[in-house]
Amino acid sequence: MAPRVFLMLGMLLLVCLVKVVVRGGNRRLMQNIDCGGLCKSRCSAHSRPNVCTRACGTCCVRCKCVPPGTSGNRELCGTCYTGMTTHGNKTKCP
């Protein structure tokens, strides 16, 4: 009788943990940032603002970060931002 009770409680606990990990898990831990606004200010002084904003938006969605200022400071967003390259092996993120 006792092993059956422990087995049922263990299965119930496992089901609850799976629901938390699958549904809520990391989504709540990831920060929500306004990529459009941040990229607009980042690319405001760029010679080609539309191209810059498009590339910045891609990097922002993937890396969840946009460096401060209009240029430089790329290392503040980590290797995700600095390591992303185009097909021509040039840096992708402005």
N, CA, C and O atoms as CSV, one atom per row, in Angstrom:
chain,resi,resn,atom,element,x,y,z
A,1,MET,N,N,0.820,-1.200,0.000
A,1,MET,CA,C,0.000,0.000,0.000
A,1,MET,C,C,0.865,1.266,0.000
A,1,MET,O,O,0.628,2.182,-0.787
A,2,ALA,N,N,1.857,1.313,0.876
A,2,ALA,CA,C,2.713,2.489,0.977
A,2,ALA,C,C,3.496,2.755,-0.314
A,2,ALA,O,O,3.585,3.908,-0.736
A,3,PRO,N,N,4.073,1.715,-0.962
A,3,PRO,CA,C,4.787,1.986,-2.219
A,3,PRO,C,C,3.869,2.556,-3.302
A,3,PRO,O,O,4.295,3.379,-4.113
A,4,ARG,N,N,2.625,2.120,-3.312
A,4,ARG,CA,C,1.686,2.631,-4.297
A,4,ARG,C,C,1.399,4.111,-4.074
A,4,ARG,O,O,1.287,4.872,-5.035
A,5,VAL,N,N,1.282,4.517,-2.838
A,5,VAL,CA,C,1.022,5.916,-2.504
A,5,VAL,C,C,2.216,6.773,-2.918
A,5,VAL,O,O,2.042,7.835,-3.515
A,6,PHE,N,N,3.419,6.319,-2.604
A,6,PHE,CA,C,4.620,7.068,-2.982
A,6,PHE,C,C,4.769,7.148,-4.501
A,6,PHE,O,O,5.181,8.176,-5.038
A,7,LEU,N,N,4.433,6.062,-5.183
A,7,LEU,CA,C,4.499,6.055,-6.638
A,7,LEU,C,C,3.521,7.066,-7.236
A,7,LEU,O,O,3.875,7.799,-8.159
A,8,MET,N,N,2.306,7.108,-6.723
A,8,MET,CA,C,1.301,8.045,-7.213
A,8,MET,C,C,1.720,9.494,-6.928
A,8,MET,O,O,1.572,10.358,-7.792
A,9,LEU,N,N,2.239,9.762,-5.732
A,9,LEU,CA,C,2.696,11.105,-5.394
A,9,LEU,C,C,3.875,11.524,-6.270
A,9,LEU,O,O,3.960,12.676,-6.696
A,10,GLY,N,N,4.771,10.594,-6.533
A,10,GLY,CA,C,5.917,10.884,-7.395
A,10,GLY,C,C,5.486,11.207,-8.813
A,10,GLY,O,O,6.020,12.127,-9.433
A,11,MET,N,N,4.527,10.458,-9.329
A,11,MET,CA,C,4.029,10.717,-10.683
A,11,MET,C,C,3.317,12.062,-10.750
A,11,MET,O,O,3.465,12.798,-11.726
A,12,LEU,N,N,2.551,12.383,-9.724
A,12,LEU,CA,C,1.854,13.667,-9.679
A,12,LEU,C,C,2.854,14.824,-9.643
A,12,LEU,O,O,2.678,15.821,-10.345
A,13,LEU,N,N,3.883,14.694,-8.842
A,13,LEU,CA,C,4.923,15.715,-8.766
A,13,LEU,C,C,5.638,15.873,-10.102
A,13,LEU,O,O,5.917,16.995,-10.525
A,14,LEU,N,N,5.936,14.764,-10.769
A,14,LEU,CA,C,6.600,14.808,-12.065
A,14,LEU,C,C,5.741,15.514,-13.111
A,14,LEU,O,O,6.250,16.313,-13.898
A,15,VAL,N,N,4.447,15.223,-13.120
A,15,VAL,CA,C,3.540,15.868,-14.071
A,15,VAL,C,C,3.491,17.369,-13.816
A,15,VAL,O,O,3.501,18.152,-14.766
A,16,CYS,N,N,3.440,17.782,-12.561
A,16,CYS,CA,C,3.413,19.211,-12.232
A,16,CYS,C,C,4.697,19.899,-12.671
A,16,CYS,O,O,4.646,21.003,-13.214
A,17,LEU,N,N,5.834,19.279,-12.450
A,17,LEU,CA,C,7.112,19.870,-12.858
A,17,LEU,C,C,7.215,19.987,-14.371
A,17,LEU,O,O,7.732,20.985,-14.873
A,18,VAL,N,N,6.744,19.007,-15.097
A,18,VAL,CA,C,6.794,19.055,-16.555
A,18,VAL,C,C,5.938,20.201,-17.063
A,18,VAL,O,O,6.339,20.897,-17.996
A,19,LYS,N,N,4.778,20.413,-16.479
A,19,LYS,CA,C,3.903,21.509,-16.902
A,19,LYS,C,C,4.571,22.856,-16.666
A,19,LYS,O,O,4.457,23.749,-17.506
A,20,VAL,N,N,5.254,23.021,-15.560
A,20,VAL,CA,C,5.921,24.285,-15.250
A,20,VAL,C,C,7.066,24.530,-16.230
A,20,VAL,O,O,7.216,25.642,-16.736
A,21,VAL,N,N,7.871,23.512,-16.502
A,21,VAL,CA,C,9.027,23.672,-17.383
A,21,VAL,C,C,8.580,23.929,-18.814
A,21,VAL,O,O,9.142,24.795,-19.485
A,22,VAL,N,N,7.582,23.197,-19.295
A,22,VAL,CA,C,7.164,23.333,-20.685
A,22,VAL,C,C,6.410,24.635,-20.913
A,22,VAL,O,O,6.677,25.326,-21.896
A,23,ARG,N,N,5.488,24.985,-20.046
A,23,ARG,CA,C,4.656,26.164,-20.266
A,23,ARG,C,C,5.324,27.459,-19.845
A,23,ARG,O,O,5.409,28.392,-20.644
A,24,GLY,N,N,5.794,27.539,-18.624
A,24,GLY,CA,C,6.274,28.813,-18.107
A,24,GLY,C,C,7.765,28.949,-18.149
A,24,GLY,O,O,8.279,30.027,-18.448
A,25,GLY,N,N,8.457,27.914,-17.866
A,25,GLY,CA,C,9.897,27.817,-17.812
A,25,GLY,C,C,10.694,29.069,-18.031
A,25,GLY,O,O,10.607,30.010,-17.242
A,26,ASN,N,N,11.471,29.098,-19.091
A,26,ASN,CA,C,12.399,30.193,-19.357
A,26,ASN,C,C,11.730,31.429,-19.932
A,26,ASN,O,O,12.339,32.498,-19.952
A,27,ARG,N,N,10.518,31.314,-20.391
A,27,ARG,CA,C,9.872,32.473,-20.985
A,27,ARG,C,C,9.742,33.615,-19.984
A,27,ARG,O,O,9.876,34.782,-20.350
A,28,ARG,N,N,9.489,33.294,-18.763
A,28,ARG,CA,C,9.341,34.340,-17.743
A,28,ARG,C,C,10.688,34.925,-17.345
A,28,ARG,O,O,10.768,36.082,-16.933
A,29,LEU,N,N,11.735,34.136,-17.465
A,29,LEU,CA,C,13.053,34.609,-17.059
A,29,LEU,C,C,13.691,35.518,-18.109
A,29,LEU,O,O,14.557,36.329,-17.782
A,30,MET,N,N,13.266,35.386,-19.370
A,30,MET,CA,C,13.860,36.209,-20.417
A,30,MET,C,C,13.271,37.611,-20.344
A,30,MET,O,O,12.066,37.790,-20.168
A,31,GLN,N,N,14.126,38.571,-20.479
A,31,GLN,CA,C,13.682,39.949,-20.379
A,31,GLN,C,C,12.973,40.390,-21.648
A,31,GLN,O,O,13.397,40.046,-22.752
A,32,ASN,N,N,11.912,41.138,-21.498
A,32,ASN,CA,C,11.204,41.695,-22.642
A,32,ASN,C,C,11.735,43.104,-22.875
A,32,ASN,O,O,11.659,43.957,-21.991
A,33,ILE,N,N,12.271,43.344,-24.064
A,33,ILE,CA,C,12.792,44.669,-24.376
A,33,ILE,C,C,12.139,45.175,-25.656
A,33,ILE,O,O,11.681,44.388,-26.484
A,34,ASP,N,N,12.102,46.475,-25.807
A,34,ASP,CA,C,11.512,47.117,-26.975
A,34,ASP,C,C,12.573,47.213,-28.059
A,34,ASP,O,O,13.300,48.204,-28.131
A,35,CYS,N,N,12.666,46.198,-28.898
A,35,CYS,CA,C,13.696,46.167,-29.933
A,35,CYS,C,C,13.516,47.298,-30.938
A,35,CYS,O,O,14.500,47.883,-31.390
A,36,GLY,N,N,12.275,47.612,-31.292
A,36,GLY,CA,C,12.039,48.665,-32.277
A,36,GLY,C,C,12.559,50.018,-31.821
A,36,GLY,O,O,13.257,50.702,-32.569
A,37,GLY,N,N,12.225,50.404,-30.606
A,37,GLY,CA,C,12.661,51.696,-30.078
A,37,GLY,C,C,14.161,51.768,-29.854
A,37,GLY,O,O,14.801,52.770,-30.173
A,38,LEU,N,N,14.716,50.696,-29.301
A,38,LEU,CA,C,16.155,50.679,-29.040
A,38,LEU,C,C,16.952,50.700,-30.336
A,38,LEU,O,O,17.970,51.385,-30.426
A,39,CYS,N,N,16.499,49.957,-31.339
A,39,CYS,CA,C,17.216,49.933,-32.619
A,39,CYS,C,C,17.051,51.249,-33.372
A,39,CYS,O,O,17.957,51.673,-34.089
A,40,LYS,N,N,15.909,51.891,-33.215
A,40,LYS,CA,C,15.708,53.191,-33.876
A,40,LYS,C,C,16.713,54.211,-33.336
A,40,LYS,O,O,17.304,54.969,-34.105
A,41,SER,N,N,16.906,54.228,-32.017
A,41,SER,CA,C,17.870,55.171,-31.447
A,41,SER,C,C,19.310,54.741,-31.757
A,41,SER,O,O,20.179,55.589,-31.957
A,42,ARG,N,N,19.564,53.429,-31.796
A,42,ARG,CA,C,20.907,52.927,-32.109
A,42,ARG,C,C,21.304,53.311,-33.539
A,42,ARG,O,O,22.461,53.653,-33.786
A,43,CYS,N,N,20.366,53.257,-34.469
A,43,CYS,CA,C,20.661,53.492,-35.889
A,43,CYS,C,C,20.344,54.913,-36.352
A,43,CYS,O,O,20.358,55.186,-37.552
A,44,SER,N,N,20.062,55.811,-35.426
A,44,SER,CA,C,19.657,57.173,-35.803
A,44,SER,C,C,20.748,57.943,-36.548
A,44,SER,O,O,20.432,58.775,-37.398
A,45,ALA,N,N,22.012,57.686,-36.249
A,45,ALA,CA,C,23.102,58.415,-36.899
A,45,ALA,C,C,23.762,57.613,-38.018
A,45,ALA,O,O,24.771,58.043,-38.576
A,46,HIS,N,N,23.205,56.466,-38.345
A,46,HIS,CA,C,23.792,55.597,-39.359
A,46,HIS,C,C,23.540,56.156,-40.763
A,46,HIS,O,O,22.525,56.811,-40.997
A,47,SER,N,N,24.459,55.899,-41.692
A,47,SER,CA,C,24.304,56.407,-43.057
A,47,SER,C,C,23.170,55.692,-43.793
A,47,SER,O,O,22.572,56.258,-44.709
A,48,ARG,N,N,22.874,54.464,-43.399
A,48,ARG,CA,C,21.765,53.701,-43.984
A,48,ARG,C,C,20.873,53.196,-42.857
A,48,ARG,O,O,20.968,52.031,-42.470
A,49,PRO,N,N,20.008,54.058,-42.324
A,49,PRO,CA,C,19.239,53.707,-41.131
A,49,PRO,C,C,18.295,52.520,-41.310
A,49,PRO,O,O,18.078,51.768,-40.360
A,50,ASN,N,N,17.726,52.334,-42.504
A,50,ASN,CA,C,16.812,51.206,-42.701
A,50,ASN,C,C,17.540,49.865,-42.640
A,50,ASN,O,O,17.051,48.918,-42.024
A,51,VAL,N,N,18.694,49.785,-43.272
A,51,VAL,CA,C,19.496,48.559,-43.244
A,51,VAL,C,C,19.972,48.292,-41.819
A,51,VAL,O,O,19.923,47.160,-41.338
A,52,CYS,N,N,20.425,49.333,-41.162
A,52,CYS,CA,C,20.903,49.215,-39.779
A,52,CYS,C,C,19.791,48.737,-38.853
A,52,CYS,O,O,20.008,47.859,-38.018
A,53,THR,N,N,18.600,49.314,-39.000
A,53,THR,CA,C,17.479,48.958,-38.126
A,53,THR,C,C,17.060,47.512,-38.343
A,53,THR,O,O,16.725,46.816,-37.386
A,54,ARG,N,N,17.075,47.056,-39.583
A,54,ARG,CA,C,16.710,45.661,-39.872
A,54,ARG,C,C,17.715,44.693,-39.237
A,54,ARG,O,O,17.320,43.713,-38.606
A,55,ALA,N,N,18.994,44.967,-39.402
A,55,ALA,CA,C,20.025,44.100,-38.822
A,55,ALA,C,C,19.984,44.158,-37.299
A,55,ALA,O,O,20.116,43.136,-36.627
A,56,CYS,N,N,19.800,45.354,-36.766
A,56,CYS,CA,C,19.728,45.527,-35.315
A,56,CYS,C,C,18.540,44.766,-34.732
A,56,CYS,O,O,18.644,44.157,-33.667
A,57,GLY,N,N,17.410,44.807,-35.439
A,57,GLY,CA,C,16.216,44.096,-34.977
A,57,GLY,C,C,16.437,42.604,-34.913
A,57,GLY,O,O,16.006,41.951,-33.963
A,58,THR,N,N,17.109,42.050,-35.922
A,58,THR,CA,C,17.421,40.618,-35.920
A,58,THR,C,C,18.314,40.258,-34.742
A,58,THR,O,O,18.079,39.266,-34.052
A,59,CYS,N,N,19.333,41.068,-34.520
A,59,CYS,CA,C,20.265,40.807,-33.416
A,59,CYS,C,C,19.571,40.967,-32.062
A,59,CYS,O,O,19.838,40.210,-31.130
A,60,CYS,N,N,18.690,41.946,-31.961
A,60,CYS,CA,C,17.987,42.196,-30.709
A,60,CYS,C,C,17.070,41.034,-30.349
A,60,CYS,O,O,17.017,40.617,-29.193
A,61,VAL,N,N,16.349,40.511,-31.340
A,61,VAL,CA,C,15.438,39.394,-31.080
A,61,VAL,C,C,16.220,38.153,-30.667
A,61,VAL,O,O,15.810,37.438,-29.753
A,62,ARG,N,N,17.336,37.894,-31.329
A,62,ARG,CA,C,18.121,36.694,-31.021
A,62,ARG,C,C,18.893,36.812,-29.716
A,62,ARG,O,O,18.961,35.855,-28.945
A,63,CYS,N,N,19.475,37.982,-29.463
A,63,CYS,CA,C,20.380,38.148,-28.310
A,63,CYS,C,C,19.728,38.838,-27.116
A,63,CYS,O,O,20.303,38.863,-26.028
A,64,LYS,N,N,18.534,39.399,-27.307
A,64,LYS,CA,C,17.821,40.124,-26.246
A,64,LYS,C,C,18.660,41.263,-25.679
A,64,LYS,O,O,18.689,41.487,-24.468
A,65,CYS,N,N,19.343,41.981,-26.573
A,65,CYS,CA,C,20.197,43.078,-26.132
A,65,CYS,C,C,20.471,44.022,-27.294
A,65,CYS,O,O,20.612,43.592,-28.439
A,66,VAL,N,N,20.546,45.320,-26.985
A,66,VAL,CA,C,20.999,46.339,-27.932
A,66,VAL,C,C,21.976,47.220,-27.171
A,66,VAL,O,O,21.630,47.753,-26.117
A,67,PRO,N,N,23.203,47.385,-27.690
A,67,PRO,CA,C,24.191,48.200,-26.979
A,67,PRO,C,C,23.760,49.664,-26.891
A,67,PRO,O,O,23.029,50.145,-27.757
A,68,PRO,N,N,24.199,50.365,-25.869
A,68,PRO,CA,C,23.864,51.780,-25.749
A,68,PRO,C,C,24.640,52.624,-26.757
A,68,PRO,O,O,25.713,52.231,-27.214
A,69,GLY,N,N,24.089,53.776,-27.096
A,69,GLY,CA,C,24.770,54.696,-28.009
A,69,GLY,C,C,24.467,54.388,-29.458
A,69,GLY,O,O,23.727,53.454,-29.768
A,70,THR,N,N,25.051,55.186,-30.347
A,70,THR,CA,C,24.805,55.010,-31.775
A,70,THR,C,C,25.867,54.156,-32.458
A,70,THR,O,O,25.660,53.715,-33.589
A,71,SER,N,N,26.988,53.914,-31.808
A,71,SER,CA,C,28.008,53.016,-32.366
A,71,SER,C,C,28.915,52.533,-31.245
A,71,SER,O,O,28.965,53.122,-30.165
A,72,GLY,N,N,29.627,51.454,-31.522
A,72,GLY,CA,C,30.534,50.892,-30.529
A,72,GLY,C,C,29.792,50.177,-29.412
A,72,GLY,O,O,28.598,49.910,-29.544
A,73,ASN,N,N,30.447,49.873,-28.352
A,73,ASN,CA,C,29.897,49.230,-27.149
A,73,ASN,C,C,29.298,47.859,-27.424
A,73,ASN,O,O,28.514,47.367,-26.612
A,74,ARG,N,N,29.642,47.227,-28.545
A,74,ARG,CA,C,29.053,45.943,-28.915
A,74,ARG,C,C,29.365,44.857,-27.891
A,74,ARG,O,O,28.558,43.954,-27.675
A,75,GLU,N,N,30.535,44.944,-27.260
A,75,GLU,CA,C,30.936,43.909,-26.308
A,75,GLU,C,C,30.063,43.865,-25.060
A,75,GLU,O,O,30.089,42.878,-24.324
A,76,LEU,N,N,29.292,44.917,-24.813
A,76,LEU,CA,C,28.413,44.932,-23.639
A,76,LEU,C,C,27.264,43.935,-23.767
A,76,LEU,O,O,26.654,43.567,-22.763
A,77,CYS,N,N,26.961,43.495,-24.988
A,77,CYS,CA,C,25.885,42.517,-25.214
A,77,CYS,C,C,26.397,41.084,-25.272
A,77,CYS,O,O,25.608,40.159,-25.471
A,78,GLY,N,N,27.679,40.884,-25.106
A,78,GLY,CA,C,28.212,39.530,-25.034
A,78,GLY,C,C,28.529,38.915,-26.383
A,78,GLY,O,O,28.468,39.577,-27.419
A,79,THR,N,N,28.870,37.634,-26.348
A,79,THR,CA,C,29.319,36.942,-27.544
A,79,THR,C,C,28.206,36.692,-28.545
A,79,THR,O,O,28.482,36.560,-29.738
A,80,CYS,N,N,26.978,36.624,-28.109
A,80,CYS,CA,C,25.864,36.454,-29.043
A,80,CYS,C,C,25.842,37.616,-30.020
A,80,CYS,O,O,25.710,37.410,-31.226
A,81,TYR,N,N,25.969,38.815,-29.521
A,81,TYR,CA,C,25.904,40.019,-30.348
A,81,TYR,C,C,27.177,40.223,-31.159
A,81,TYR,O,O,27.113,40.575,-32.336
A,82,THR,N,N,28.320,40.006,-30.544
A,82,THR,CA,C,29.587,40.245,-31.238
A,82,THR,C,C,29.952,39.122,-32.197
A,82,THR,O,O,30.686,39.351,-33.158
A,83,GLY,N,N,29.460,37.922,-31.957
A,83,GLY,CA,C,29.839,36.777,-32.766
A,83,GLY,C,C,28.958,36.528,-33.978
A,83,GLY,O,O,29.299,35.693,-34.816
A,84,MET,N,N,27.840,37.225,-34.098
A,84,MET,CA,C,26.941,36.994,-35.227
A,84,MET,C,C,27.520,37.627,-36.488
A,84,MET,O,O,27.901,38.797,-36.492
A,85,THR,N,N,27.579,36.832,-37.565
A,85,THR,CA,C,28.165,37.325,-38.816
A,85,THR,C,C,27.207,37.101,-39.983
A,85,THR,O,O,26.272,36.306,-39.893
A,86,THR,N,N,27.458,37.820,-41.086
A,86,THR,CA,C,26.688,37.658,-42.308
A,86,THR,C,C,27.271,36.495,-43.112
A,86,THR,O,O,28.254,35.879,-42.700
A,87,HIS,N,N,26.661,36.201,-44.256
A,87,HIS,CA,C,27.202,35.149,-45.113
A,87,HIS,C,C,28.578,35.525,-45.660
A,87,HIS,O,O,29.379,34.651,-45.990
A,88,GLY,N,N,28.848,36.818,-45.754
A,88,GLY,CA,C,30.160,37.285,-46.202
A,88,GLY,C,C,31.175,37.356,-45.095
A,88,GLY,O,O,32.260,37.903,-45.293
A,89,ASN,N,N,30.859,36.819,-43.928
A,89,ASN,CA,C,31.722,36.771,-42.747
A,89,ASN,C,C,32.031,38.143,-42.170
A,89,ASN,O,O,33.080,38.331,-41.555
A,90,LYS,N,N,31.125,39.112,-42.362
A,90,LYS,CA,C,31.247,40.427,-41.742
A,90,LYS,C,C,30.350,40.453,-40.515
A,90,LYS,O,O,29.405,39.671,-40.413
A,91,THR,N,N,30.645,41.355,-39.583
A,91,THR,CA,C,29.800,41.446,-38.396
A,91,THR,C,C,28.396,41.878,-38.776
A,91,THR,O,O,28.222,42.808,-39.564
A,92,LYS,N,N,27.405,41.219,-38.230
A,92,LYS,CA,C,26.021,41.482,-38.594
A,92,LYS,C,C,25.424,42.597,-37.753
A,92,LYS,O,O,24.714,43.457,-38.276
A,93,CYS,N,N,25.700,42.591,-36.473
A,93,CYS,CA,C,25.014,43.480,-35.551
A,93,CYS,C,C,25.692,44.853,-35.478
A,93,CYS,O,O,26.901,44.937,-35.264
A,94,PRO,N,N,24.912,45.932,-35.654
A,94,PRO,CA,C,25.485,47.291,-35.615
A,94,PRO,C,C,25.840,47.728,-34.211
A,94,PRO,O,O,26.329,48.841,-34.016
